[in-house]
Amino acid sequence: MKNVEMTVEGTMLTIKVDLTKEFGPSASGKTIIVASTEGNVTIPNRQEKVGLNVYRKK
């Protein structure tokens, strides 16, 4: 994962992303990647999965 922090408290999932970071252009080159789980990942200590991409226009 890039720039993604997930925590679970009880039944609440919290996802933290630092919006000041950048990881370069997307594959198409139209956007800048800010954060990504890089596919679907399992939530810590749970069975559920999450897939996340955060990006901004160039």
N, C-alpha and C positions, 0 to 999 in steps of 0.2 A: 504494500500500500504506500502511496505517496501522499504525505500531508493529511492523513486521516487518523483520528483517534476516536475509538468507540469504547463506551463504558455502559454497563448495565447496572442500574440500582432498582431492585425489586423487579417491576415489569416495565420500567422506563429505559429506553435506549437513548443515549446522548451521543451525538456525533459532533466532533470538534474539527474545524478546518481553519487554518491560518490563511486568510484571504490576501495577505501581502506576498505570499510565495508564488513563484511561477516555475513550471517545469518544461518550458519550451512549447513549440507549436504542436498542434494535433497532427494526425496523419494527413489530413486534407490541407493543413496549413491555414485554415480560415479562423482558427481560434487558438488561444493560449491555454494550456492546461494548468489549473490551479491545484487540483487535488483529484485523486482517483483511487479506488479500491483495486483497479486493474483487473476487472472481472468480478464475479460474485464471490463473496467471502462469508464464512460462517461468523455470526455474532458470538463474541466470547461467552463460553459456557452455556450456549443455547443451541437449538437445532435450526433456527431461522437463518436465512442468508440475506445479505444486502449487496447491491451493486450501486456504486456512486461515482459520478463524474461531475466535477465542478470546473467550469471554464468560462473565459470571457472572449469577446470578439477582439480581433487584432486592431 
